[in-house]
């Protein structure tokens, strides 16, 4: 019998047919050595970026980018020989040098660095939140689907055993169908009343954009740091992080930041995507700074056999009524699922079924979700042809949109009826200004 020679192209075609064309396809078609190490470009090397860089250091770090020369030099000591630039757009002058990109810039430039990578068919790991606004999240999710590369948003808690067990309890129906979820975090960074500020000594109470300029720190390219955001003189209220994340022009406060971690759990367990309505409450919206304390309430329709569900978010001083009335353990932060048969209370590392006496001796469901080798490790596996990462841009794109929508409702001061397909609050045309924004000259998405 004549044997057909197995070329790289034949092998790729055969494997794609067998797997239905999942994310391994671009890696194979580029001719990447799937048994070797990835060549990775790091965009932002300090702070969270340094942590992400170290987490993928088992691969080849071949390019480094940071607007802060001190961060760039420190990373260069760890990865000698890596190409160094201060503008991530210049990385893509030589796209053949790397297979994958890790993006850890500030929130307002996430989408710009990530889209460049996707357009060059590079695998991407991007810190949370995925983007600065809803339109950017939609653009990135759609670009990732077209690029068919391995993606992951940096919500490391998503990889934990605790989260998997909670999702398995919910899916097994341990507490019955879920119609109500409460999620709260106690971080109180952002604009707040003077009274609240006095209770939180760890923050500086700033309520207006500084008019005076301060000297730009040596080695910082302030123009590149601003990127697409509105121009302003340097001031230490923005830099270094995490100060910037409280300012609307650069971030979206706690709602999009910690919401990425905590709302992830009900999003995953209940198969959520786009809400039907969203309303929010808190102090009167400030034009410059996101609130320290606020509440947002989402209503989701039925999903297959799953009933409609209301998801309530609380941050800072705000807490669910059942918490303030001491109907549940007084955890500083938590996620409470309320079902027809009981409740599940969870946080980062633990969970409990309530009332505890009703669930004494209950058998834990058999594992049904693939266990993670680590949040970064599962992305690297996906880059090399393994299963898709569990917080890829399809999943995290929807999560990011929903979190941003909570802030849109808060800033509009009214309940929004959301048309996800059209990306419109149908009853509030004034919401458009918060769904997307114009960019500074020289920047486009």
C-alpha positions as a Markdown table, in Angstrom:
| # | Residue | x | y | z |
|---|---|---|---|---|
| 1 | Unk | 0.0 | 0.0 | 0.0 |
| 2 | Unk | 1.4 | 3.4 | -0.9 |
| 3 | Unk | 1.9 | 5.6 | 2.1 |
| 4 | Unk | 1.2 | 9.3 | 1.8 |
| 5 | Unk | 4.0 | 11.5 | 3.1 |
| 6 | Unk | 2.9 | 13.5 | 6.2 |
| 7 | Unk | 4.0 | 17.0 | 5.6 |
| 8 | Unk | 3.5 | 19.9 | 8.1 |
| 9 | Unk | 0.6 | 21.1 | 6.0 |
| 10 | Unk | -1.0 | 17.6 | 5.9 |
| 11 | Unk | -0.5 | 17.2 | 9.6 |
| 12 | Unk | -2.2 | 20.6 | 10.3 |
| 13 | Unk | -5.1 | 19.8 | 8.0 |
| 14 | Unk | -5.6 | 16.4 | 9.6 |
| 15 | Unk | -5.5 | 17.7 | 13.1 |
| 16 | Unk | -7.8 | 20.6 | 12.4 |
| 17 | Unk | -10.3 | 18.3 | 10.9 |
| 18 | Unk | -10.2 | 16.1 | 14.0 |
| 19 | Unk | -10.5 | 18.9 | 16.5 |
| 20 | Unk | -13.1 | 21.0 | 14.6 |
| 21 | Unk | -10.6 | 23.8 | 14.0 |
| 22 | Unk | -10.0 | 25.0 | 17.6 |
| 23 | Unk | -7.4 | 27.5 | 18.7 |
| 24 | Unk | -4.4 | 25.3 | 17.8 |
| 25 | Unk | -4.9 | 26.1 | 14.1 |
| 26 | Unk | -3.1 | 29.4 | 13.9 |
| 27 | Unk | -0.1 | 28.0 | 15.8 |
| 28 | Unk | 0.2 | 25.1 | 13.4 |
| 29 | Unk | -0.3 | 27.1 | 10.3 |
| 30 | Unk | 2.4 | 29.6 | 11.4 |
| 31 | Unk | 4.7 | 26.6 | 11.7 |
| 32 | Unk | 5.3 | 27.1 | 15.4 |
| 33 | Unk | 7.1 | 24.2 | 17.2 |
| 34 | Unk | 4.4 | 23.0 | 19.5 |
| 35 | Unk | 6.9 | 21.0 | 21.6 |
| 36 | Unk | 9.2 | 23.9 | 22.1 |
| 37 | Unk | 8.9 | 27.2 | 24.0 |
| 38 | Unk | 6.9 | 30.2 | 23.0 |
| 39 | Unk | 8.6 | 33.4 | 22.2 |
| 40 | Unk | 6.8 | 36.0 | 24.2 |
| 41 | Unk | 6.7 | 39.9 | 24.1 |
| 42 | Unk | 5.9 | 41.6 | 27.4 |
| 43 | Unk | 4.0 | 44.9 | 27.2 |
| 44 | Unk | 4.4 | 46.6 | 30.6 |
| 45 | Unk | 7.1 | 45.2 | 32.9 |
| 46 | Unk | 6.5 | 46.8 | 36.3 |
| 47 | Unk | 3.9 | 46.2 | 39.0 |
| 48 | Unk | 1.3 | 43.7 | 37.8 |
| 49 | Unk | 3.3 | 43.4 | 34.6 |
| 50 | Unk | 6.3 | 42.1 | 36.5 |
| 51 | Unk | 4.2 | 39.5 | 38.1 |
| 52 | Unk | 2.8 | 38.4 | 34.8 |
| 53 | Unk | 6.2 | 38.4 | 33.2 |
| 54 | Unk | 7.6 | 36.1 | 36.0 |
| 55 | Unk | 4.6 | 33.8 | 35.6 |
| 56 | Unk | 5.5 | 33.1 | 32.0 |
| 57 | Unk | 9.2 | 33.1 | 32.4 |
| 58 | Unk | 9.4 | 29.4 | 31.7 |
| 59 | Unk | 9.0 | 30.4 | 28.0 |
| 60 | Unk | 11.3 | 32.6 | 26.0 |
| 61 | Unk | 10.9 | 36.3 | 26.8 |
| 62 | Unk | 12.2 | 37.9 | 23.6 |
| 63 | Unk | 10.8 | 41.5 | 23.7 |
| 64 | Unk | 10.1 | 44.0 | 26.5 |
| 65 | Unk | 8.1 | 47.2 | 26.4 |
| 66 | Unk | 7.4 | 49.8 | 29.1 |
| 67 | Unk | 6.9 | 53.6 | 29.1 |
| 68 | Unk | 8.9 | 53.7 | 32.3 |
| 69 | Unk | 12.6 | 53.3 | 31.6 |
| 70 | Unk | 13.2 | 52.0 | 35.2 |
| 71 | Unk | 10.8 | 49.1 | 34.6 |
| 72 | Unk | 12.3 | 48.4 | 31.2 |
| 73 | Unk | 15.8 | 48.3 | 32.6 |
| 74 | Unk | 14.9 | 46.1 | 35.5 |
| 75 | Unk | 13.1 | 43.6 | 33.2 |
| 76 | Unk | 16.1 | 43.7 | 30.9 |
| 77 | Unk | 18.4 | 42.5 | 33.7 |
| 78 | Unk | 16.1 | 39.4 | 34.1 |
| 79 | Unk | 15.9 | 38.8 | 30.3 |
| 80 | Unk | 19.1 | 39.8 | 28.8 |
| 81 | Unk | 19.1 | 39.9 | 25.0 |
| 82 | Unk | 15.4 | 40.7 | 24.8 |
| 83 | Unk | 14.6 | 43.6 | 22.5 |
| 84 | Unk | 13.5 | 46.7 | 24.4 |
| 85 | Unk | 11.1 | 49.5 | 23.3 |
| 86 | Unk | 9.0 | 52.1 | 25.1 |
| 87 | Unk | 6.1 | 52.2 | 22.6 |
| 88 | Unk | 4.2 | 48.9 | 22.1 |
| 89 | Unk | 3.3 | 49.9 | 18.6 |
| 90 | Unk | 7.0 | 49.6 | 17.7 |
| 91 | Unk | 7.0 | 46.0 | 18.9 |
| 92 | Unk | 5.0 | 45.1 | 15.8 |
| 93 | Unk | 7.6 | 46.4 | 13.5 |
| 94 | Unk | 9.1 | 42.9 | 13.9 |
| 95 | Unk | 6.1 | 40.7 | 14.5 |
| 96 | Unk | 8.0 | 37.6 | 13.4 |
| 97 | Unk | 10.1 | 37.8 | 16.5 |
| 98 | Unk | 7.4 | 36.5 | 18.9 |
| 99 | Unk | 4.4 | 34.1 | 19.0 |
| 100 | Unk | 2.5 | 35.6 | 22.0 |
| 101 | Unk | 2.0 | 38.8 | 23.9 |
| 102 | Unk | 1.3 | 39.6 | 27.6 |
| 103 | Unk | -0.4 | 42.9 | 28.1 |
| 104 | Unk | -0.3 | 44.5 | 31.5 |
| 105 | Unk | -0.6 | 48.2 | 30.8 |
| 106 | Unk | -3.1 | 50.5 | 32.5 |
| 107 | Unk | -6.7 | 49.9 | 31.6 |
| 108 | Unk | -7.0 | 52.7 | 29.1 |
| 109 | Unk | -4.5 | 51.2 | 26.8 |
| 110 | Unk | -5.4 | 47.5 | 27.1 |
| 111 | Unk | -7.5 | 47.4 | 24.0 |
| 112 | Unk | -4.9 | 49.1 | 21.8 |
| 113 | Unk | -2.1 | 46.7 | 22.6 |
| 114 | Unk | -4.3 | 43.7 | 22.6 |
| 115 | Unk | -5.9 | 44.5 | 19.2 |
| 116 | Unk | -2.5 | 44.9 | 17.6 |
| 117 | Unk | -1.5 | 41.5 | 18.8 |
| 118 | Unk | -4.8 | 39.9 | 17.5 |
| 119 | Unk | -4.4 | 41.6 | 14.1 |
| 120 | Unk | -1.0 | 40.0 | 13.9 |
| 121 | Unk | -2.4 | 36.6 | 14.9 |
| 122 | Unk | -0.5 | 36.5 | 18.1 |
| 123 | Unk | -1.7 | 34.7 | 21.2 |
| 124 | Unk | -2.7 | 37.2 | 23.9 |
| 125 | Unk | -2.8 | 37.3 | 27.7 |
| 126 | Unk | -4.3 | 40.6 | 28.9 |
| 127 | Unk | -4.8 | 41.8 | 32.4 |
| 128 | Unk | -8.3 | 42.6 | 33.7 |
| 129 | Unk | -10.4 | 44.5 | 32.9 |
| 130 | Unk | -10.0 | 43.5 | 29.3 |
| 131 | Unk | -10.8 | 47.1 | 28.0 |
| 132 | Unk | -11.7 | 50.6 | 29.1 |
| 133 | Unk | -15.3 | 50.6 | 27.8 |
| 134 | Unk | -18.0 | 48.5 | 26.3 |
| 135 | Unk | -17.3 | 49.2 | 22.6 |
| 136 | Unk | -13.7 | 48.3 | 23.1 |
| 137 | Unk | -14.7 | 45.0 | 24.8 |
| 138 | Unk | -16.9 | 44.1 | 21.8 |
| 139 | Unk | -14.2 | 45.0 | 19.3 |
| 140 | Unk | -11.6 | 42.8 | 21.1 |
| 141 | Unk | -14.0 | 39.8 | 21.5 |
| 142 | Unk | -14.9 | 39.9 | 17.8 |
| 143 | Unk | -11.2 | 40.3 | 16.8 |
| 144 | Unk | -10.2 | 37.3 | 18.9 |
| 145 | Unk | -12.9 | 35.2 | 17.3 |
| 146 | Unk | -11.6 | 36.1 | 13.9 |
| 147 | Unk | -7.9 | 35.6 | 14.8 |
| 148 | Unk | -8.5 | 32.2 | 16.3 |
| 149 | Unk | -5.6 | 32.4 | 18.7 |
| 150 | Unk | -5.2 | 31.5 | 22.4 |
| 151 | Unk | -6.4 | 34.3 | 24.7 |
| 152 | Unk | -6.8 | 34.7 | 28.4 |
| 153 | Unk | -7.9 | 37.7 | 30.6 |
| 154 | Unk | -5.9 | 38.0 | 33.9 |
| 155 | Unk | -8.5 | 36.9 | 36.5 |
| 156 | Unk | -6.2 | 34.5 | 38.3 |
| 157 | Unk | -8.9 | 33.5 | 40.8 |
| 158 | Unk | -10.7 | 31.8 | 37.9 |
| 159 | Unk | -8.1 | 29.1 | 38.0 |
| 160 | Unk | -8.7 | 28.2 | 41.7 |
| 161 | Unk | -10.1 | 24.9 | 43.0 |
| 162 | Unk | -12.5 | 26.8 | 45.2 |
| 163 | Unk | -14.3 | 28.5 | 42.3 |
| 164 | Unk | -14.5 | 25.2 | 40.4 |
| 165 | Unk | -16.2 | 23.5 | 43.3 |
| 166 | Unk | -18.7 | 26.4 | 43.7 |
| 167 | Unk | -19.6 | 26.2 | 40.0 |
| 168 | Unk | -20.0 | 22.4 | 40.3 |
| 169 | Unk | -22.3 | 22.8 | 43.4 |
| 170 | Unk | -24.5 | 25.3 | 41.4 |
| 171 | Unk | -24.6 | 23.2 | 38.3 |
| 172 | Unk | -25.5 | 20.0 | 40.3 |
| 173 | Unk | -28.5 | 21.9 | 41.8 |
| 174 | Unk | -27.4 | 21.5 | 45.4 |
| 175 | Unk | -29.3 | 24.6 | 46.5 |
| 176 | Unk | -31.9 | 24.5 | 43.7 |
| 177 | Unk | -32.4 | 27.0 | 40.8 |
| 178 | Unk | -30.7 | 30.3 | 41.5 |
| 179 | Unk | -32.8 | 33.5 | 41.0 |
| 180 | Unk | -30.8 | 35.9 | 43.2 |
| 181 | Unk | -27.1 | 36.6 | 43.6 |
| 182 | Unk | -25.3 | 39.2 | 45.8 |
| 183 | Unk | -21.7 | 40.1 | 45.3 |
| 184 | Unk | -19.8 | 42.6 | 47.6 |
| 185 | Unk | -16.3 | 43.9 | 48.1 |
| 186 | Unk | -15.2 | 46.2 | 50.8 |
| 187 | Unk | -12.5 | 48.2 | 48.9 |
| 188 | Unk | -13.3 | 51.9 | 49.2 |
| 189 | Unk | -11.0 | 53.6 | 46.7 |
| 190 | Unk | -12.4 | 56.5 | 44.7 |
| 191 | Unk | -14.6 | 59.5 | 45.1 |
| 192 | Unk | -16.5 | 59.5 | 48.4 |
| 193 | Unk | -18.0 | 61.7 | 51.0 |
| 194 | Unk | -15.6 | 63.4 | 53.4 |
| 195 | Unk | -17.1 | 61.3 | 56.2 |
| 196 | Unk | -16.3 | 58.1 | 54.3 |
| 197 | Unk | -12.9 | 59.3 | 53.5 |
| 198 | Unk | -12.0 | 59.8 | 57.2 |
| 199 | Unk | -12.9 | 56.2 | 57.8 |
| 200 | Unk | -10.4 | 55.0 | 55.1 |
| 201 | Unk | -7.0 | 56.5 | 56.0 |
| 202 | Unk | -5.3 | 54.6 | 53.1 |
| 203 | Unk | -6.6 | 56.9 | 50.4 |
| 204 | Unk | -6.1 | 60.5 | 49.5 |
| 205 | Unk | -9.3 | 62.4 | 49.1 |
| 206 | Unk | -9.0 | 64.1 | 45.8 |
| 207 | Unk | -12.2 | 65.4 | 44.1 |
| 208 | Unk | -11.0 | 67.6 | 41.2 |
| 209 | Unk | -8.5 | 67.3 | 38.4 |
| 210 | Unk | -5.3 | 69.1 | 39.4 |
| 211 | Unk | -4.6 | 72.1 | 37.3 |
| 212 | Unk | -1.0 | 72.5 | 38.2 |
| 213 | Unk | 1.7 | 70.5 | 36.5 |
| 214 | Unk | 4.4 | 68.5 | 38.4 |
| 215 | Unk | 7.7 | 67.4 | 37.0 |
| 216 | Unk | 7.5 | 64.2 | 35.1 |
| 217 | Unk | 9.5 | 61.5 | 36.8 |
| 218 | Unk | 12.9 | 60.8 | 35.2 |
| 219 | Unk | 12.5 | 58.0 | 32.6 |
| 220 | Unk | 8.8 | 58.2 | 32.3 |
| 221 | Unk | 7.4 | 59.0 | 28.8 |
| 222 | Unk | 4.2 | 60.8 | 30.0 |
| 223 | Unk | 2.9 | 61.2 | 26.4 |
| 224 | Unk | 3.0 | 57.5 | 25.8 |
| 225 | Unk | 1.5 | 56.7 | 29.2 |
| 226 | Unk | -1.5 | 58.9 | 28.3 |
| 227 | Unk | -1.8 | 57.1 | 25.0 |
| 228 | Unk | -5.4 | 57.6 | 23.7 |
| 229 | Unk | -6.7 | 59.4 | 26.9 |
| 230 | Unk | -7.3 | 63.1 | 27.0 |
| 231 | Unk | -4.2 | 65.2 | 27.4 |
| 232 | Unk | -3.3 | 66.7 | 30.7 |
| 233 | Unk | -0.1 | 67.7 | 32.6 |
| 234 | Unk | 1.6 | 65.1 | 34.8 |
| 235 | Unk | 0.6 | 64.8 | 38.4 |
| 236 | Unk | 1.2 | 62.3 | 41.1 |
| 237 | Unk | -2.5 | 61.7 | 41.7 |
| 238 | Unk | -2.4 | 59.6 | 38.5 |
| 239 | Unk | 0.9 | 57.8 | 38.7 |
| 240 | Unk | 2.2 | 55.4 | 39.8 |
| 241 | Unk | -0.6 | 52.8 | 40.0 |
| 242 | Unk | -3.0 | 52.0 | 41.3 |
| 243 | Unk | -3.9 | 55.7 | 41.6 |
| 244 | Unk | -4.9 | 56.0 | 37.9 |
| 245 | Unk | -7.7 | 53.4 | 38.2 |
| 246 | Unk | -10.0 | 55.8 | 40.1 |
| 247 | Unk | -10.0 | 58.4 | 37.3 |
| 248 | Unk | -12.7 | 57.8 | 34.5 |
| 249 | Unk | -10.2 | 58.8 | 31.8 |
| 250 | Unk | -7.9 | 56.0 | 32.7 |
| 251 | Unk | -10.0 | 53.4 | 34.5 |
| 252 | Unk | -13.4 | 52.6 | 35.9 |
| 253 | Unk | -12.8 | 52.1 | 39.6 |
| 254 | Unk | -13.7 | 49.1 | 41.6 |
| 255 | Unk | -16.7 | 48.0 | 39.4 |
| 256 | Unk | -14.5 | 46.9 | 36.5 |
| 257 | Unk | -11.4 | 46.0 | 38.5 |
| 258 | Unk | -12.6 | 43.8 | 41.3 |
| 259 | Unk | -15.8 | 43.1 | 39.4 |
| 260 | Unk | -13.7 | 41.1 | 37.0 |
| 261 | Unk | -12.7 | 38.8 | 39.9 |
| 262 | Unk | -15.9 | 38.6 | 41.9 |
| 263 | Unk | -18.7 | 38.8 | 39.3 |
| 264 | Unk | -16.7 | 36.2 | 37.4 |
| 265 | Unk | -18.1 | 33.5 | 39.7 |
| 266 | Unk | -21.9 | 34.0 | 39.0 |
| 267 | Unk | -21.1 | 34.7 | 35.4 |
| 268 | Unk | -19.4 | 31.3 | 35.1 |
| 269 | Unk | -21.8 | 29.3 | 37.3 |
| 270 | Unk | -25.0 | 30.7 | 35.7 |
| 271 | Unk | -23.9 | 31.0 | 32.1 |
| 272 | Unk | -24.4 | 34.8 | 32.0 |
| 273 | Unk | -23.7 | 37.1 | 29.1 |
| 274 | Unk | -25.7 | 40.2 | 28.4 |
| 275 | Unk | -28.2 | 41.6 | 31.0 |
| 276 | Unk | -31.6 | 42.8 | 30.1 |
| 277 | Unk | -31.6 | 45.8 | 32.5 |
| 278 | Unk | -29.1 | 47.5 | 34.8 |
| 279 | Unk | -29.6 | 50.1 | 37.4 |
| 280 | Unk | -27.2 | 51.6 | 39.9 |
| 281 | Unk | -27.1 | 53.8 | 42.9 |
| 282 | Unk | -24.6 | 55.7 | 45.0 |
| 283 | Unk | -23.3 | 59.2 | 45.6 |
| 284 | Unk | -24.0 | 61.7 | 42.8 |
| 285 | Unk | -21.7 | 60.8 | 39.9 |
| 286 | Unk | -18.4 | 62.8 | 39.8 |
| 287 | Unk | -17.2 | 63.9 | 36.4 |
| 288 | Unk | -13.6 | 62.9 | 37.0 |
| 289 | Unk | -13.5 | 60.1 | 39.6 |
| 290 | Unk | -15.3 | 56.7 | 39.9 |
| 291 | Unk | -17.2 | 56.2 | 43.2 |
| 292 | Unk | -15.7 | 54.4 | 46.2 |
| 293 | Unk | -19.2 | 53.0 | 47.2 |
| 294 | Unk | -22.0 | 52.1 | 44.9 |
| 295 | Unk | -24.5 | 49.4 | 44.1 |
| 296 | Unk | -25.5 | 48.0 | 40.7 |
| 297 | Unk | -28.4 | 45.6 | 40.0 |
| 298 | Unk | -28.5 | 43.4 | 36.8 |
| 299 | Unk | -31.5 | 41.5 | 35.5 |
| 300 | Unk | -30.8 | 38.5 | 33.3 |
| 301 | Unk | -33.3 | 36.5 | 31.4 |
| 302 | Unk | -33.7 | 32.7 | 31.3 |
| 303 | Unk | -30.9 | 30.7 | 29.8 |
| 304 | Unk | -32.2 | 27.3 | 28.6 |
| 305 | Unk | -33.6 | 25.6 | 31.7 |
| 306 | Unk | -32.0 | 28.2 | 34.1 |
| 307 | Unk | -34.5 | 30.8 | 35.4 |
| 308 | Unk | -34.2 | 34.5 | 35.2 |
| 309 | Unk | -31.8 | 35.8 | 37.8 |
| 310 | Unk | -31.0 | 39.2 | 39.5 |
| 311 | Unk | -27.3 | 39.8 | 40.3 |
| 312 | Unk | -26.6 | 42.7 | 42.7 |
| 313 | Unk | -23.1 | 44.2 | 43.1 |
| 314 | Unk | -22.0 | 46.3 | 46.2 |
| 315 | Unk | -18.7 | 48.0 | 46.8 |
| 316 | Unk | -17.2 | 50.0 | 49.5 |
| 317 | Unk | -19.6 | 50.9 | 52.3 |
| 318 | Unk | -22.6 | 49.2 | 50.5 |
| 319 | Unk | -23.6 | 45.7 | 51.6 |
| 320 | Unk | -26.6 | 43.4 | 50.9 |
| 321 | Unk | -29.5 | 43.7 | 53.3 |
| 322 | Unk | -29.1 | 40.0 | 54.4 |
| 323 | Unk | -25.5 | 40.9 | 55.4 |
| 324 | Unk | -26.3 | 44.0 | 57.3 |
| 325 | Unk | -29.1 | 42.1 | 59.2 |
| 326 | Unk | -26.5 | 39.4 | 60.0 |
| 327 | Unk | -28.4 | 36.7 | 58.2 |
| 328 | Unk | -25.1 | 35.3 | 56.9 |
| 329 | Unk | -21.5 | 35.2 | 58.1 |
| 330 | Unk | -19.9 | 38.7 | 58.1 |
| 331 | Unk | -17.3 | 38.2 | 55.4 |
| 332 | Unk | -15.7 | 41.5 | 54.2 |
| 333 | Unk | -16.2 | 40.4 | 50.6 |
| 334 | Unk | -18.2 | 37.6 | 49.2 |
| 335 | Unk | -20.6 | 36.1 | 46.6 |
| 336 | Unk | -24.0 | 34.7 | 47.8 |
| 337 | Unk | -26.1 | 32.5 | 45.6 |
| 338 | Unk | -29.7 | 32.2 | 46.8 |
| 339 | Unk | -31.5 | 29.1 | 45.5 |
| 340 | Unk | -34.9 | 27.5 | 46.2 |
| 341 | Unk | -33.3 | 25.0 | 48.6 |
| 342 | Unk | -30.6 | 27.0 | 50.3 |
| 343 | Unk | -27.6 | 29.3 | 49.7 |
| 344 | Unk | -23.9 | 29.1 | 48.8 |
| 345 | Unk | -21.6 | 31.8 | 50.2 |
| 346 | Unk | -18.1 | 32.0 | 48.6 |
| 347 | Unk | -15.0 | 34.2 | 48.6 |
| 348 | Unk | -11.6 | 33.8 | 47.1 |
| 349 | Unk | -10.5 | 30.7 | 49.0 |
| 350 | Unk | -13.5 | 29.1 | 50.7 |
| 351 | Unk | -17.3 | 28.5 | 50.4 |
| 352 | Unk | -20.1 | 27.2 | 52.6 |
| 353 | Unk | -23.6 | 25.9 | 52.0 |
| 354 | Unk | -26.2 | 27.6 | 54.2 |
| 355 | Unk | -28.0 | 26.9 | 56.5 |
| 356 | Unk | -25.1 | 24.7 | 57.4 |
| 357 | Unk | -27.3 | 22.3 | 59.4 |
| 358 | Unk | -29.4 | 21.6 | 56.3 |
| 359 | Unk | -26.3 | 20.5 | 54.4 |
| 360 | Unk | -24.5 | 18.5 | 57.0 |
| 361 | Unk | -22.9 | 15.5 | 55.4 |
| 362 | Unk | -23.9 | 16.3 | 51.9 |
| 363 | Unk | -21.8 | 14.6 | 49.2 |
| 364 | Unk | -19.7 | 17.0 | 47.1 |
| 365 | Unk | -20.4 | 16.7 | 43.4 |
| 366 | Unk | -17.9 | 14.7 | 41.3 |
| 367 | Unk | -15.5 | 17.1 | 39.5 |
| 368 | Unk | -16.9 | 18.0 | 36.1 |
| 369 | Unk | -14.7 | 21.0 | 35.2 |
| 370 | Unk | -11.2 | 20.5 | 34.0 |
| 371 | Unk | -8.8 | 21.5 | 36.8 |
| 372 | Unk | -6.4 | 24.3 | 35.9 |
| 373 | Unk | -2.6 | 23.9 | 35.9 |
| 374 | Unk | -2.5 | 27.6 | 36.8 |
| 375 | Unk | -4.1 | 30.6 | 35.1 |
| 376 | Unk | -1.0 | 31.5 | 33.1 |
| 377 | Unk | -0.1 | 27.9 | 32.5 |
| 378 | Unk | -3.4 | 27.0 | 30.9 |
| 379 | Unk | -3.0 | 30.0 | 28.5 |
| 380 | Unk | 0.5 | 28.7 | 27.6 |
| 381 | Unk | -1.0 | 25.2 | 27.0 |
| 382 | Unk | -3.7 | 26.7 | 24.8 |
| 383 | Unk | -1.0 | 28.6 | 22.8 |
| 384 | Unk | 0.7 | 25.2 | 22.2 |
| 385 | Unk | -2.4 | 23.5 | 21.0 |
| 386 | Unk | -4.1 | 22.5 | 24.2 |
| 387 | Unk | -7.6 | 23.2 | 25.4 |
| 388 | Unk | -8.9 | 26.8 | 25.2 |
| 389 | Unk | -8.1 | 28.8 | 28.3 |
| 390 | Unk | -11.1 | 29.1 | 30.6 |
| 391 | Unk | -11.2 | 32.9 | 30.7 |
| 392 | Unk | -10.6 | 33.5 | 27.0 |
| 393 | Unk | -11.8 | 36.7 | 25.3 |
| 394 | Unk | -15.1 | 35.2 | 24.3 |
| 395 | Unk | -16.0 | 34.6 | 28.0 |
| 396 | Unk | -14.2 | 37.6 | 29.5 |
| 397 | Unk | -15.4 | 39.9 | 26.7 |
| 398 | Unk | -19.0 | 39.5 | 27.9 |
| 399 | Unk | -17.9 | 39.8 | 31.5 |
| 400 | Unk | -16.1 | 43.0 | 30.8 |
| 401 | Unk | -19.1 | 44.5 | 28.9 |
| 402 | Unk | -21.4 | 43.7 | 31.8 |
| 403 | Unk | -19.1 | 45.3 | 34.4 |
| 404 | Unk | -18.7 | 48.4 | 32.4 |
| 405 | Unk | -22.5 | 48.6 | 32.0 |
| 406 | Unk | -22.9 | 48.9 | 35.7 |
| 407 | Unk | -20.8 | 52.1 | 35.6 |
| 408 | Unk | -22.7 | 53.4 | 32.6 |
| 409 | Unk | -26.0 | 53.0 | 34.6 |
| 410 | Unk | -24.5 | 54.7 | 37.6 |
| 411 | Unk | -23.2 | 57.7 | 35.5 |
| 412 | Unk | -26.6 | 58.0 | 33.7 |
| 413 | Unk | -28.5 | 57.9 | 37.0 |
| 414 | Unk | -31.3 | 55.7 | 35.7 |
| 415 | Unk | -32.3 | 52.1 | 35.0 |
| 416 | Unk | -31.1 | 51.1 | 31.5 |
| 417 | Unk | -32.8 | 48.7 | 29.2 |
| 418 | Unk | -30.0 | 47.1 | 27.3 |
| 419 | Unk | -30.0 | 46.0 | 23.7 |
| 420 | Unk | -26.7 | 43.9 | 23.5 |
| 421 | Unk | -26.8 | 43.3 | 19.8 |
| 422 | Unk | -27.1 | 47.0 | 19.0 |
| 423 | Unk | -24.9 | 48.0 | 22.0 |
| 424 | Unk | -27.4 | 50.5 | 23.0 |
| 425 | Unk | -29.3 | 51.5 | 26.1 |
| 426 | Unk | -32.6 | 51.9 | 24.2 |
| 427 | Unk | -34.2 | 54.2 | 26.8 |
| 428 | Unk | -31.2 | 56.4 | 27.4 |
| 429 | Unk | -29.4 | 57.8 | 24.4 |
| 430 | Unk | -27.2 | 59.8 | 26.8 |
| 431 | Unk | -25.5 | 56.5 | 27.7 |
| 432 | Unk | -23.7 | 56.5 | 24.3 |
| 433 | Unk | -21.0 | 58.8 | 25.6 |
| 434 | Unk | -20.0 | 56.2 | 28.2 |
| 435 | Unk | -20.3 | 53.2 | 25.9 |
| 436 | Unk | -17.4 | 54.5 | 23.8 |
| 437 | Unk | -15.2 | 57.5 | 23.5 |
| 438 | Unk | -13.2 | 59.6 | 21.1 |
| 439 | Unk | -9.4 | 59.1 | 21.3 |
| 440 | Unk | -6.6 | 61.6 | 21.4 |
| 441 | Unk | -5.0 | 62.5 | 18.0 |
| 442 | Unk | -2.7 | 59.8 | 16.8 |
| 443 | Unk | -4.6 | 56.9 | 18.4 |
| 444 | Unk | -7.4 | 54.9 | 16.8 |
| 445 | Unk | -8.9 | 51.5 | 17.4 |
